[in-house]
Amino acid sequence: MGMSETLKAISDPVRRKILELLKSERLSAGEIGSHFELTGATISHHLSVLKKAGLVTETREKNFIYYELNVSVFEDVLVWIYQLGGKNDEKN
């Protein structure tokens, strides 16, 4: 996972909302899509970007694919962002 992919993934408000939805439970693409007025293809694209960045994982069960937050990677990103902010504070 490159940080540029991660930043791209979290730069979009739809993807940030998807991450918020997955914070509490795993959801199918259809369940995620029900929170947006977007096509299934658009939701699929957003999920693909999040997956490529390592922020979500998918599990296939029968005819459904479920998505969940990849907590360890998400925590790494939060720590990285926090450290960036901390370095700025040290300059003052």
PyMOL Python script that loads the backbone (N, CA, C, O; Angstrom):
from pymol import cmd

cmd.read_pdbstr("""\
ATOM      1  N   MET A   1       0.849  -1.182   0.000  1.00  0.00           N
ATOM      2  CA  MET A   1       0.000   0.000   0.000  1.00  0.00           C
ATOM      3  C   MET A   1       0.886   1.233   0.000  1.00  0.00           C
ATOM      4  O   MET A   1       1.701   1.411   0.905  1.00  0.00           O
ATOM      5  N   GLY A   2       0.736   2.086  -1.005  1.00  0.00           N
ATOM      6  CA  GLY A   2       1.456   3.343  -1.022  1.00  0.00           C
ATOM      7  C   GLY A   2       0.598   4.431  -0.390  1.00  0.00           C
ATOM      8  O   GLY A   2      -0.630   4.398  -0.459  1.00  0.00           O
ATOM      9  N   MET A   3       1.274   5.392   0.227  1.00  0.00           N
ATOM     10  CA  MET A   3       0.518   6.483   0.853  1.00  0.00           C
ATOM     11  C   MET A   3      -0.239   7.293  -0.189  1.00  0.00           C
ATOM     12  O   MET A   3      -1.306   7.831   0.105  1.00  0.00           O
ATOM     13  N   SER A   4       0.304   7.389  -1.422  1.00  0.00           N
ATOM     14  CA  SER A   4      -0.416   8.151  -2.443  1.00  0.00           C
ATOM     15  C   SER A   4      -1.753   7.481  -2.776  1.00  0.00           C
ATOM     16  O   SER A   4      -2.753   8.164  -2.998  1.00  0.00           O
ATOM     17  N   GLU A   5      -1.768   6.145  -2.812  1.00  0.00           N
ATOM     18  CA  GLU A   5      -3.033   5.425  -3.039  1.00  0.00           C
ATOM     19  C   GLU A   5      -3.993   5.653  -1.881  1.00  0.00           C
ATOM     20  O   GLU A   5      -5.197   5.818  -2.081  1.00  0.00           O
ATOM     21  N   THR A   6      -3.453   5.660  -0.681  1.00  0.00           N
ATOM     22  CA  THR A   6      -4.284   5.882   0.494  1.00  0.00           C
ATOM     23  C   THR A   6      -4.881   7.275   0.479  1.00  0.00           C
ATOM     24  O   THR A   6      -6.075   7.447   0.726  1.00  0.00           O
ATOM     25  N   LEU A   7      -4.053   8.274   0.189  1.00  0.00           N
ATOM     26  CA  LEU A   7      -4.544   9.648   0.140  1.00  0.00           C
ATOM     27  C   LEU A   7      -5.599   9.815  -0.942  1.00  0.00           C
ATOM     28  O   LEU A   7      -6.605  10.495  -0.740  1.00  0.00           O
ATOM     29  N   LYS A   8      -5.363   9.191  -2.095  1.00  0.00           N
ATOM     30  CA  LYS A   8      -6.363   9.238  -3.171  1.00  0.00           C
ATOM     31  C   LYS A   8      -7.670   8.605  -2.690  1.00  0.00           C
ATOM     32  O   LYS A   8      -8.757   9.120  -2.949  1.00  0.00           O
ATOM     33  N   ALA A   9      -7.542   7.487  -1.990  1.00  0.00           N
ATOM     34  CA  ALA A   9      -8.730   6.763  -1.535  1.00  0.00           C
ATOM     35  C   ALA A   9      -9.559   7.578  -0.558  1.00  0.00           C
ATOM     36  O   ALA A   9     -10.788   7.566  -0.623  1.00  0.00           O
ATOM     37  N   ILE A  10      -8.891   8.286   0.348  1.00  0.00           N
ATOM     38  CA  ILE A  10      -9.645   9.020   1.373  1.00  0.00           C
ATOM     39  C   ILE A  10      -9.956  10.458   0.958  1.00  0.00           C
ATOM     40  O   ILE A  10     -10.594  11.198   1.706  1.00  0.00           O
ATOM     41  N   SER A  11      -9.502  10.853  -0.239  1.00  0.00           N
ATOM     42  CA  SER A  11      -9.753  12.227  -0.688  1.00  0.00           C
ATOM     43  C   SER A  11     -11.193  12.433  -1.151  1.00  0.00           C
ATOM     44  O   SER A  11     -11.663  13.569  -1.214  1.00  0.00           O
ATOM     45  N   ASP A  12     -11.891  11.359  -1.472  1.00  0.00           N
ATOM     46  CA  ASP A  12     -13.251  11.460  -2.006  1.00  0.00           C
ATOM     47  C   ASP A  12     -14.282  11.343  -0.883  1.00  0.00           C
ATOM     48  O   ASP A  12     -14.213  10.413  -0.079  1.00  0.00           O
ATOM     49  N   PRO A  13     -15.238  12.276  -0.818  1.00  0.00           N
ATOM     50  CA  PRO A  13     -16.237  12.227   0.268  1.00  0.00           C
ATOM     51  C   PRO A  13     -17.097  10.956   0.253  1.00  0.00           C
ATOM     52  O   PRO A  13     -17.516  10.487   1.311  1.00  0.00           O
ATOM     53  N   VAL A  14     -17.360  10.400  -0.921  1.00  0.00           N
ATOM     54  CA  VAL A  14     -18.142   9.153  -0.986  1.00  0.00           C
ATOM     55  C   VAL A  14     -17.357   8.027  -0.327  1.00  0.00           C
ATOM     56  O   VAL A  14     -17.915   7.237   0.433  1.00  0.00           O
ATOM     57  N   ARG A  15     -16.064   7.954  -0.619  1.00  0.00           N
ATOM     58  CA  ARG A  15     -15.253   6.887  -0.020  1.00  0.00           C
ATOM     59  C   ARG A  15     -15.104   7.077   1.483  1.00  0.00           C
ATOM     60  O   ARG A  15     -15.068   6.101   2.233  1.00  0.00           O
ATOM     61  N   ARG A  16     -15.018   8.320   1.923  1.00  0.00           N
ATOM     62  CA  ARG A  16     -14.959   8.553   3.376  1.00  0.00           C
ATOM     63  C   ARG A  16     -16.256   8.100   4.038  1.00  0.00           C
ATOM     64  O   ARG A  16     -16.233   7.525   5.126  1.00  0.00           O
ATOM     65  N   LYS A  17     -17.384   8.357   3.384  1.00  0.00           N
ATOM     66  CA  LYS A  17     -18.685   7.916   3.914  1.00  0.00           C
ATOM     67  C   LYS A  17     -18.753   6.385   3.949  1.00  0.00           C
ATOM     68  O   LYS A  17     -19.276   5.812   4.905  1.00  0.00           O
ATOM     69  N   ILE A  18     -18.228   5.722   2.914  1.00  0.00           N
ATOM     70  CA  ILE A  18     -18.206   4.255   2.896  1.00  0.00           C
ATOM     71  C   ILE A  18     -17.394   3.736   4.083  1.00  0.00           C
ATOM     72  O   ILE A  18     -17.808   2.790   4.754  1.00  0.00           O
ATOM     73  N   LEU A  19     -16.243   4.350   4.340  1.00  0.00           N
ATOM     74  CA  LEU A  19     -15.417   3.934   5.482  1.00  0.00           C
ATOM     75  C   LEU A  19     -16.174   4.124   6.792  1.00  0.00           C
ATOM     76  O   LEU A  19     -16.085   3.288   7.691  1.00  0.00           O
ATOM     77  N   GLU A  20     -16.919   5.225   6.900  1.00  0.00           N
ATOM     78  CA  GLU A  20     -17.733   5.457   8.104  1.00  0.00           C
ATOM     79  C   GLU A  20     -18.781   4.357   8.263  1.00  0.00           C
ATOM     80  O   GLU A  20     -19.000   3.858   9.366  1.00  0.00           O
ATOM     81  N   LEU A  21     -19.424   3.983   7.163  1.00  0.00           N
ATOM     82  CA  LEU A  21     -20.450   2.932   7.222  1.00  0.00           C
ATOM     83  C   LEU A  21     -19.845   1.604   7.673  1.00  0.00           C
ATOM     84  O   LEU A  21     -20.471   0.849   8.417  1.00  0.00           O
ATOM     85  N   LEU A  22     -18.627   1.327   7.218  1.00  0.00           N
ATOM     86  CA  LEU A  22     -17.986   0.050   7.538  1.00  0.00           C
ATOM     87  C   LEU A  22     -17.335   0.045   8.920  1.00  0.00           C
ATOM     88  O   LEU A  22     -16.857  -0.991   9.380  1.00  0.00           O
ATOM     89  N   LYS A  23     -17.318   1.188   9.571  1.00  0.00           N
ATOM     90  CA  LYS A  23     -16.692   1.298  10.887  1.00  0.00           C
ATOM     91  C   LYS A  23     -17.360   0.370  11.898  1.00  0.00           C
ATOM     92  O   LYS A  23     -16.695  -0.201  12.763  1.00  0.00           O
ATOM     93  N   SER A  24     -18.679   0.225  11.783  1.00  0.00           N
ATOM     94  CA  SER A  24     -19.397  -0.531  12.802  1.00  0.00           C
ATOM     95  C   SER A  24     -19.783  -1.950  12.375  1.00  0.00           C
ATOM     96  O   SER A  24     -20.032  -2.809  13.222  1.00  0.00           O
ATOM     97  N   GLU A  25     -19.834  -2.195  11.060  1.00  0.00           N
ATOM     98  CA  GLU A  25     -20.228  -3.547  10.613  1.00  0.00           C
ATOM     99  C   GLU A  25     -19.821  -3.784   9.179  1.00  0.00           C
ATOM    100  O   GLU A  25     -19.582  -2.843   8.421  1.00  0.00           O
ATOM    101  N   ARG A  26     -19.742  -5.070   8.808  1.00  0.00           N
ATOM    102  CA  ARG A  26     -19.467  -5.392   7.414  1.00  0.00           C
ATOM    103  C   ARG A  26     -20.771  -5.295   6.628  1.00  0.00           C
ATOM    104  O   ARG A  26     -21.847  -5.587   7.148  1.00  0.00           O
ATOM    105  N   LEU A  27     -20.659  -4.884   5.380  1.00  0.00           N
ATOM    106  CA  LEU A  27     -21.842  -4.683   4.547  1.00  0.00           C
ATOM    107  C   LEU A  27     -21.596  -5.207   3.148  1.00  0.00           C
ATOM    108  O   LEU A  27     -20.456  -5.269   2.687  1.00  0.00           O
ATOM    109  N   SER A  28     -22.675  -5.585   2.473  1.00  0.00           N
ATOM    110  CA  SER A  28     -22.574  -5.970   1.062  1.00  0.00           C
ATOM    111  C   SER A  28     -22.532  -4.696   0.227  1.00  0.00           C
ATOM    112  O   SER A  28     -22.855  -3.614   0.717  1.00  0.00           O
ATOM    113  N   ALA A  29     -22.134  -4.828  -1.026  1.00  0.00           N
ATOM    114  CA  ALA A  29     -22.102  -3.668  -1.924  1.00  0.00           C
ATOM    115  C   ALA A  29     -23.495  -3.053  -2.050  1.00  0.00           C
ATOM    116  O   ALA A  29     -23.631  -1.831  -2.105  1.00  0.00           O
ATOM    117  N   GLY A  30     -24.526  -3.893  -2.097  1.00  0.00           N
ATOM    118  CA  GLY A  30     -25.897  -3.395  -2.184  1.00  0.00           C
ATOM    119  C   GLY A  30     -26.303  -2.593  -0.959  1.00  0.00           C
ATOM    120  O   GLY A  30     -26.961  -1.558  -1.068  1.00  0.00           O
ATOM    121  N   GLU A  31     -25.901  -3.084   0.214  1.00  0.00           N
ATOM    122  CA  GLU A  31     -26.203  -2.356   1.455  1.00  0.00           C
ATOM    123  C   GLU A  31     -25.468  -1.018   1.483  1.00  0.00           C
ATOM    124  O   GLU A  31     -26.022  -0.006   1.913  1.00  0.00           O
ATOM    125  N   ILE A  32     -24.231  -1.020   1.028  1.00  0.00           N
ATOM    126  CA  ILE A  32     -23.476   0.235   0.954  1.00  0.00           C
ATOM    127  C   ILE A  32     -24.147   1.181  -0.038  1.00  0.00           C
ATOM    128  O   ILE A  32     -24.337   2.364   0.247  1.00  0.00           O
ATOM    129  N   GLY A  33     -24.499   0.652  -1.197  1.00  0.00           N
ATOM    130  CA  GLY A  33     -25.122   1.454  -2.241  1.00  0.00           C
ATOM    131  C   GLY A  33     -26.440   2.076  -1.826  1.00  0.00           C
ATOM    132  O   GLY A  33     -26.814   3.133  -2.334  1.00  0.00           O
ATOM    133  N   SER A  34     -27.149   1.432  -0.904  1.00  0.00           N
ATOM    134  CA  SER A  34     -28.451   1.956  -0.481  1.00  0.00           C
ATOM    135  C   SER A  34     -28.325   3.294   0.256  1.00  0.00           C
ATOM    136  O   SER A  34     -29.320   3.995   0.439  1.00  0.00           O
ATOM    137  N   HIS A  35     -27.121   3.647   0.672  1.00  0.00           N
ATOM    138  CA  HIS A  35     -26.888   4.910   1.376  1.00  0.00           C
ATOM    139  C   HIS A  35     -26.577   6.063   0.421  1.00  0.00           C
ATOM    140  O   HIS A  35     -26.412   7.205   0.850  1.00  0.00           O
ATOM    141  N   PHE A  36     -26.499   5.757  -0.876  1.00  0.00           N
ATOM    142  CA  PHE A  36     -26.120   6.756  -1.859  1.00  0.00           C
ATOM    143  C   PHE A  36     -27.094   6.743  -3.033  1.00  0.00           C
ATOM    144  O   PHE A  36     -27.756   5.737  -3.288  1.00  0.00           O
ATOM    145  N   GLU A  37     -27.176   7.846  -3.731  1.00  0.00           N
ATOM    146  CA  GLU A  37     -27.926   7.881  -4.988  1.00  0.00           C
ATOM    147  C   GLU A  37     -26.933   7.766  -6.133  1.00  0.00           C
ATOM    148  O   GLU A  37     -26.790   8.679  -6.946  1.00  0.00           O
ATOM    149  N   LEU A  38     -26.249   6.630  -6.184  1.00  0.00           N
ATOM    150  CA  LEU A  38     -25.230   6.372  -7.198  1.00  0.00           C
ATOM    151  C   LEU A  38     -25.504   5.013  -7.833  1.00  0.00           C
ATOM    152  O   LEU A  38     -26.185   4.172  -7.246  1.00  0.00           O
ATOM    153  N   THR A  39     -24.968   4.800  -9.039  1.00  0.00           N
ATOM    154  CA  THR A  39     -25.147   3.505  -9.700  1.00  0.00           C
ATOM    155  C   THR A  39     -24.301   2.441  -9.007  1.00  0.00           C
ATOM    156  O   THR A  39     -23.340   2.748  -8.301  1.00  0.00           O
ATOM    157  N   GLY A  40     -24.677   1.201  -9.224  1.00  0.00           N
ATOM    158  CA  GLY A  40     -23.902   0.089  -8.681  1.00  0.00           C
ATOM    159  C   GLY A  40     -22.469   0.108  -9.188  1.00  0.00           C
ATOM    160  O   GLY A  40     -21.536  -0.214  -8.452  1.00  0.00           O
ATOM    161  N   ALA A  41     -22.299   0.489 -10.453  1.00  0.00           N
ATOM    162  CA  ALA A  41     -20.950   0.550 -11.041  1.00  0.00           C
ATOM    163  C   ALA A  41     -20.095   1.601 -10.341  1.00  0.00           C
ATOM    164  O   ALA A  41     -18.898   1.398 -10.138  1.00  0.00           O
ATOM    165  N   THR A  42     -20.706   2.715  -9.977  1.00  0.00           N
ATOM    166  CA  THR A  42     -19.968   3.781  -9.289  1.00  0.00           C
ATOM    167  C   THR A  42     -19.555   3.326  -7.896  1.00  0.00           C
ATOM    168  O   THR A  42     -18.418   3.549  -7.479  1.00  0.00           O
ATOM    169  N   ILE A  43     -20.474   2.687  -7.173  1.00  0.00           N
ATOM    170  CA  ILE A  43     -20.150   2.151  -5.843  1.00  0.00           C
ATOM    171  C   ILE A  43     -19.030   1.119  -5.970  1.00  0.00           C
ATOM    172  O   ILE A  43     -18.093   1.110  -5.172  1.00  0.00           O
ATOM    173  N   SER A  44     -19.130   0.259  -6.969  1.00  0.00           N
ATOM    174  CA  SER A  44     -18.115  -0.763  -7.202  1.00  0.00           C
ATOM    175  C   SER A  44     -16.746  -0.125  -7.438  1.00  0.00           C
ATOM    176  O   SER A  44     -15.734  -0.617  -6.938  1.00  0.00           O
ATOM    177  N   HIS A  45     -16.716   0.967  -8.199  1.00  0.00           N
ATOM    178  CA  HIS A  45     -15.456   1.675  -8.451  1.00  0.00           C
ATOM    179  C   HIS A  45     -14.869   2.200  -7.132  1.00  0.00           C
ATOM    180  O   HIS A  45     -13.680   2.027  -6.865  1.00  0.00           O
ATOM    181  N   HIS A  46     -15.707   2.838  -6.319  1.00  0.00           N
ATOM    182  CA  HIS A  46     -15.230   3.374  -5.044  1.00  0.00           C
ATOM    183  C   HIS A  46     -14.699   2.256  -4.147  1.00  0.00           C
ATOM    184  O   HIS A  46     -13.665   2.424  -3.501  1.00  0.00           O
ATOM    185  N   LEU A  47     -15.389   1.128  -4.103  1.00  0.00           N
ATOM    186  CA  LEU A  47     -14.934  -0.004  -3.300  1.00  0.00           C
ATOM    187  C   LEU A  47     -13.607  -0.548  -3.817  1.00  0.00           C
ATOM    188  O   LEU A  47     -12.747  -0.957  -3.038  1.00  0.00           O
ATOM    189  N   SER A  48     -13.451  -0.549  -5.132  1.00  0.00           N
ATOM    190  CA  SER A  48     -12.205  -1.014  -5.746  1.00  0.00           C
ATOM    191  C   SER A  48     -11.026  -0.128  -5.347  1.00  0.00           C
ATOM    192  O   SER A  48      -9.940  -0.631  -5.059  1.00  0.00           O
ATOM    193  N   VAL A  49     -11.237   1.180  -5.332  1.00  0.00           N
ATOM    194  CA  VAL A  49     -10.178   2.117  -4.920  1.00  0.00           C
ATOM    195  C   VAL A  49      -9.815   1.887  -3.452  1.00  0.00           C
ATOM    196  O   VAL A  49      -8.637   1.874  -3.094  1.00  0.00           O
ATOM    197  N   LEU A  50     -10.825   1.707  -2.608  1.00  0.00           N
ATOM    198  CA  LEU A  50     -10.582   1.465  -1.182  1.00  0.00           C
ATOM    199  C   LEU A  50      -9.848   0.146  -0.961  1.00  0.00           C
ATOM    200  O   LEU A  50      -8.972   0.047  -0.103  1.00  0.00           O
ATOM    201  N   LYS A  51     -10.219  -0.871  -1.751  1.00  0.00           N
ATOM    202  CA  LYS A  51      -9.568  -2.179  -1.654  1.00  0.00           C
ATOM    203  C   LYS A  51      -8.113  -2.090  -2.093  1.00  0.00           C
ATOM    204  O   LYS A  51      -7.228  -2.640  -1.438  1.00  0.00           O
ATOM    205  N   LYS A  52      -7.864  -1.395  -3.205  1.00  0.00           N
ATOM    206  CA  LYS A  52      -6.506  -1.246  -3.730  1.00  0.00           C
ATOM    207  C   LYS A  52      -5.613  -0.538  -2.714  1.00  0.00           C
ATOM    208  O   LYS A  52      -4.424  -0.844  -2.616  1.00  0.00           O
ATOM    209  N   ALA A  53      -6.171   0.396  -1.964  1.00  0.00           N
ATOM    210  CA  ALA A  53      -5.420   1.116  -0.939  1.00  0.00           C
ATOM    211  C   ALA A  53      -5.260   0.297   0.337  1.00  0.00           C
ATOM    212  O   ALA A  53      -4.543   0.703   1.252  1.00  0.00           O
ATOM    213  N   GLY A  54      -5.931  -0.862   0.401  1.00  0.00           N
ATOM    214  CA  GLY A  54      -5.820  -1.726   1.573  1.00  0.00           C
ATOM    215  C   GLY A  54      -6.713  -1.320   2.729  1.00  0.00           C
ATOM    216  O   GLY A  54      -6.588  -1.859   3.828  1.00  0.00           O
ATOM    217  N   LEU A  55      -7.619  -0.367   2.492  1.00  0.00           N
ATOM    218  CA  LEU A  55      -8.462   0.132   3.578  1.00  0.00           C
ATOM    219  C   LEU A  55      -9.680  -0.755   3.841  1.00  0.00           C
ATOM    220  O   LEU A  55     -10.230  -0.731   4.942  1.00  0.00           O
ATOM    221  N   VAL A  56     -10.107  -1.532   2.854  1.00  0.00           N
ATOM    222  CA  VAL A  56     -11.209  -2.469   3.060  1.00  0.00           C
ATOM    223  C   VAL A  56     -10.810  -3.838   2.530  1.00  0.00           C
ATOM    224  O   VAL A  56      -9.973  -3.963   1.636  1.00  0.00           O
ATOM    225  N   THR A  57     -11.427  -4.853   3.101  1.00  0.00           N
ATOM    226  CA  THR A  57     -11.248  -6.223   2.621  1.00  0.00           C
ATOM    227  C   THR A  57     -12.606  -6.748   2.189  1.00  0.00           C
ATOM    228  O   THR A  57     -13.645  -6.243   2.615  1.00  0.00           O
ATOM    229  N   GLU A  58     -12.588  -7.769   1.337  1.00  0.00           N
ATOM    230  CA  GLU A  58     -13.856  -8.357   0.903  1.00  0.00           C
ATOM    231  C   GLU A  58     -13.858  -9.840   1.190  1.00  0.00           C
ATOM    232  O   GLU A  58     -12.825 -10.508   1.139  1.00  0.00           O
ATOM    233  N   THR A  59     -15.051 -10.344   1.495  1.00  0.00           N
ATOM    234  CA  THR A  59     -15.263 -11.766   1.756  1.00  0.00           C
ATOM    235  C   THR A  59     -16.450 -12.213   0.935  1.00  0.00           C
ATOM    236  O   THR A  59     -17.511 -11.590   0.979  1.00  0.00           O
ATOM    237  N   ARG A  60     -16.280 -13.297   0.181  1.00  0.00           N
ATOM    238  CA  ARG A  60     -17.385 -13.834  -0.622  1.00  0.00           C
ATOM    239  C   ARG A  60     -18.145 -14.880   0.180  1.00  0.00           C
ATOM    240  O   ARG A  60     -17.552 -15.787   0.764  1.00  0.00           O
ATOM    241  N   GLU A  61     -19.456 -14.741   0.199  1.00  0.00           N
ATOM    242  CA  GLU A  61     -20.326 -15.735   0.829  1.00  0.00           C
ATOM    243  C   GLU A  61     -21.514 -15.966  -0.075  1.00  0.00           C
ATOM    244  O   GLU A  61     -22.338 -15.075  -0.279  1.00  0.00           O
ATOM    245  N   LYS A  62     -21.598 -17.175  -0.620  1.00  0.00           N
ATOM    246  CA  LYS A  62     -22.648 -17.527  -1.575  1.00  0.00           C
ATOM    247  C   LYS A  62     -22.662 -16.526  -2.719  1.00  0.00           C
ATOM    248  O   LYS A  62     -21.662 -16.399  -3.425  1.00  0.00           O
ATOM    249  N   ASN A  63     -23.761 -15.812  -2.925  1.00  0.00           N
ATOM    250  CA  ASN A  63     -23.861 -14.872  -4.039  1.00  0.00           C
ATOM    251  C   ASN A  63     -23.528 -13.435  -3.650  1.00  0.00           C
ATOM    252  O   ASN A  63     -23.755 -12.511  -4.431  1.00  0.00           O
ATOM    253  N   PHE A  64     -22.996 -13.249  -2.461  1.00  0.00           N
ATOM    254  CA  PHE A  64     -22.743 -11.893  -1.985  1.00  0.00           C
ATOM    255  C   PHE A  64     -21.263 -11.680  -1.699  1.00  0.00           C
ATOM    256  O   PHE A  64     -20.535 -12.617  -1.370  1.00  0.00           O
ATOM    257  N   ILE A  65     -20.836 -10.437  -1.829  1.00  0.00           N
ATOM    258  CA  ILE A  65     -19.504 -10.031  -1.406  1.00  0.00           C
ATOM    259  C   ILE A  65     -19.700  -9.026  -0.282  1.00  0.00           C
ATOM    260  O   ILE A  65     -20.401  -8.027  -0.443  1.00  0.00           O
ATOM    261  N   TYR A  66     -19.082  -9.297   0.847  1.00  0.00           N
ATOM    262  CA  TYR A  66     -19.175  -8.399   1.992  1.00  0.00           C
ATOM    263  C   TYR A  66     -17.867  -7.635   2.153  1.00  0.00           C
ATOM    264  O   TYR A  66     -16.779  -8.173   1.950  1.00  0.00           O
ATOM    265  N   TYR A  67     -18.004  -6.386   2.518  1.00  0.00           N
ATOM    266  CA  TYR A  67     -16.850  -5.510   2.703  1.00  0.00           C
ATOM    267  C   TYR A  67     -16.736  -5.124   4.163  1.00  0.00           C
ATOM    268  O   TYR A  67     -17.738  -4.903   4.842  1.00  0.00           O
ATOM    269  N   GLU A  68     -15.510  -5.046   4.635  1.00  0.00           N
ATOM    270  CA  GLU A  68     -15.296  -4.562   6.001  1.00  0.00           C
ATOM    271  C   GLU A  68     -14.024  -3.737   6.064  1.00  0.00           C
ATOM    272  O   GLU A  68     -13.128  -3.865   5.230  1.00  0.00           O
ATOM    273  N   LEU A  69     -13.974  -2.895   7.071  1.00  0.00           N
ATOM    274  CA  LEU A  69     -12.832  -2.020   7.278  1.00  0.00           C
ATOM    275  C   LEU A  69     -11.620  -2.860   7.642  1.00  0.00           C
ATOM    276  O   LEU A  69     -11.712  -3.739   8.499  1.00  0.00           O
ATOM    277  N   ASN A  70     -10.498  -2.602   7.010  1.00  0.00           N
ATOM    278  CA  ASN A  70      -9.240  -3.245   7.370  1.00  0.00           C
ATOM    279  C   ASN A  70      -8.642  -2.404   8.496  1.00  0.00           C
ATOM    280  O   ASN A  70      -7.887  -1.463   8.251  1.00  0.00           O
ATOM    281  N   VAL A  71      -8.988  -2.755   9.721  1.00  0.00           N
ATOM    282  CA  VAL A  71      -8.722  -1.909  10.882  1.00  0.00           C
ATOM    283  C   VAL A  71      -7.233  -1.633  11.055  1.00  0.00           C
ATOM    284  O   VAL A  71      -6.858  -0.499  11.351  1.00  0.00           O
ATOM    285  N   SER A  72      -6.377  -2.635  10.881  1.00  0.00           N
ATOM    286  CA  SER A  72      -4.944  -2.424  11.122  1.00  0.00           C
ATOM    287  C   SER A  72      -4.372  -1.395  10.147  1.00  0.00           C
ATOM    288  O   SER A  72      -3.591  -0.535  10.555  1.00  0.00           O
ATOM    289  N   VAL A  73      -4.744  -1.467   8.874  1.00  0.00           N
ATOM    290  CA  VAL A  73      -4.256  -0.492   7.896  1.00  0.00           C
ATOM    291  C   VAL A  73      -4.838   0.878   8.198  1.00  0.00           C
ATOM    292  O   VAL A  73      -4.133   1.885   8.120  1.00  0.00           O
ATOM    293  N   PHE A  74      -6.123   0.922   8.545  1.00  0.00           N
ATOM    294  CA  PHE A  74      -6.769   2.192   8.853  1.00  0.00           C
ATOM    295  C   PHE A  74      -6.087   2.857  10.047  1.00  0.00           C
ATOM    296  O   PHE A  74      -5.877   4.070  10.046  1.00  0.00           O
ATOM    297  N   GLU A  75      -5.743   2.072  11.057  1.00  0.00           N
ATOM    298  CA  GLU A  75      -5.036   2.621  12.224  1.00  0.00           C
ATOM    299  C   GLU A  75      -3.666   3.145  11.838  1.00  0.00           C
ATOM    300  O   GLU A  75      -3.240   4.189  12.333  1.00  0.00           O
ATOM    301  N   ASP A  76      -2.959   2.424  10.948  1.00  0.00           N
ATOM    302  CA  ASP A  76      -1.652   2.888  10.470  1.00  0.00           C
ATOM    303  C   ASP A  76      -1.783   4.251   9.795  1.00  0.00           C
ATOM    304  O   ASP A  76      -0.951   5.134  10.004  1.00  0.00           O
ATOM    305  N   VAL A  77      -2.818   4.418   8.993  1.00  0.00           N
ATOM    306  CA  VAL A  77      -3.049   5.681   8.292  1.00  0.00           C
ATOM    307  C   VAL A  77      -3.321   6.792   9.302  1.00  0.00           C
ATOM    308  O   VAL A  77      -2.790   7.896   9.174  1.00  0.00           O
ATOM    309  N   LEU A  78      -4.147   6.502  10.306  1.00  0.00           N
ATOM    310  CA  LEU A  78      -4.441   7.516  11.326  1.00  0.00           C
ATOM    311  C   LEU A  78      -3.177   7.932  12.070  1.00  0.00           C
ATOM    312  O   LEU A  78      -2.974   9.118  12.331  1.00  0.00           O
ATOM    313  N   VAL A  79      -2.329   6.969  12.412  1.00  0.00           N
ATOM    314  CA  VAL A  79      -1.075   7.277  13.100  1.00  0.00           C
ATOM    315  C   VAL A  79      -0.195   8.143  12.204  1.00  0.00           C
ATOM    316  O   VAL A  79       0.404   9.113  12.671  1.00  0.00           O
ATOM    317  N   TRP A  80      -0.114   7.800  10.924  1.00  0.00           N
ATOM    318  CA  TRP A  80       0.701   8.549   9.972  1.00  0.00           C
ATOM    319  C   TRP A  80       0.205   9.992   9.866  1.00  0.00           C
ATOM    320  O   TRP A  80       1.002  10.930   9.881  1.00  0.00           O
ATOM    321  N   ILE A  81      -1.108  10.164   9.759  1.00  0.00           N
ATOM    322  CA  ILE A  81      -1.683  11.515   9.666  1.00  0.00           C
ATOM    323  C   ILE A  81      -1.418  12.286  10.956  1.00  0.00           C
ATOM    324  O   ILE A  81      -1.085  13.470  10.917  1.00  0.00           O
ATOM    325  N   TYR A  82      -1.566  11.620  12.091  1.00  0.00           N
ATOM    326  CA  TYR A  82      -1.321  12.248  13.387  1.00  0.00           C
ATOM    327  C   TYR A  82       0.137  12.713  13.493  1.00  0.00           C
ATOM    328  O   TYR A  82       0.418  13.809  13.977  1.00  0.00           O
ATOM    329  N   GLN A  83       1.060  11.855  13.031  1.00  0.00           N
ATOM    330  CA  GLN A  83       2.475  12.209  13.086  1.00  0.00           C
ATOM    331  C   GLN A  83       2.781  13.407  12.191  1.00  0.00           C
ATOM    332  O   GLN A  83       3.605  14.249  12.550  1.00  0.00           O
ATOM    333  N   LEU A  84       2.138  13.494  11.045  1.00  0.00           N
ATOM    334  CA  LEU A  84       2.311  14.660  10.172  1.00  0.00           C
ATOM    335  C   LEU A  84       1.907  15.932  10.911  1.00  0.00           C
ATOM    336  O   LEU A  84       2.618  16.936  10.876  1.00  0.00           O
ATOM    337  N   GLY A  85       0.773  15.876  11.571  1.00  0.00           N
ATOM    338  CA  GLY A  85       0.301  17.021  12.338  1.00  0.00           C
ATOM    339  C   GLY A  85       1.236  17.373  13.478  1.00  0.00           C
ATOM    340  O   GLY A  85       1.456  18.549  13.770  1.00  0.00           O
ATOM    341  N   GLY A  86       1.785  16.356  14.120  1.00  0.00           N
ATOM    342  CA  GLY A  86       2.692  16.567  15.244  1.00  0.00           C
ATOM    343  C   GLY A  86       3.969  17.269  14.819  1.00  0.00           C
ATOM    344  O   GLY A  86       4.483  18.115  15.552  1.00  0.00           O
ATOM    345  N   LYS A  87       4.490  16.930  13.646  1.00  0.00           N
ATOM    346  CA  LYS A  87       5.710  17.558  13.154  1.00  0.00           C
ATOM    347  C   LYS A  87       5.484  19.053  12.921  1.00  0.00           C
ATOM    348  O   LYS A  87       6.378  19.864  13.159  1.00  0.00           O
ATOM    349  N   ASN A  88       4.311  19.404  12.465  1.00  0.00           N
ATOM    350  CA  ASN A  88       4.003  20.824  12.257  1.00  0.00           C
ATOM    351  C   ASN A  88       4.004  21.570  13.581  1.00  0.00           C
ATOM    352  O   ASN A  88       4.457  22.712  13.649  1.00  0.00           O
ATOM    353  N   ASP A  89       3.495  20.929  14.643  1.00  0.00           N
ATOM    354  CA  ASP A  89       3.437  21.568  15.955  1.00  0.00           C
ATOM    355  C   ASP A  89       4.834  21.818  16.507  1.00  0.00           C
ATOM    356  O   ASP A  89       5.055  22.805  17.209  1.00  0.00           O
ATOM    357  N   GLU A  90       5.789  20.923  16.194  1.00  0.00           N
ATOM    358  CA  GLU A  90       7.138  21.051  16.732  1.00  0.00           C
ATOM    359  C   GLU A  90       7.860  22.279  16.191  1.00  0.00           C
ATOM    360  O   GLU A  90       8.786  22.780  16.829  1.00  0.00           O
ATOM    361  N   LYS A  91       7.446  22.773  15.018  1.00  0.00           N
ATOM    362  CA  LYS A  91       8.097  23.933  14.408  1.00  0.00           C
ATOM    363  C   LYS A  91       7.761  25.218  15.166  1.00  0.00           C
ATOM    364  O   LYS A  91       8.494  26.203  15.084  1.00  0.00           O
ATOM    365  N   ASN A  92       6.664  25.200  15.893  1.00  0.00           N
ATOM    366  CA  ASN A  92       6.247  26.423  16.598  1.00  0.00           C
ATOM    367  C   ASN A  92       7.047  26.649  17.854  1.00  0.00           C
ATOM    368  O   ASN A  92       6.822  27.632  18.561  1.00  0.00           O
TER     369      ASN A  92
END
""", "prot")
cmd.dss("prot")
cmd.show_as("cartoon", "prot")
cmd.util.cbc("prot")
cmd.orient("prot")
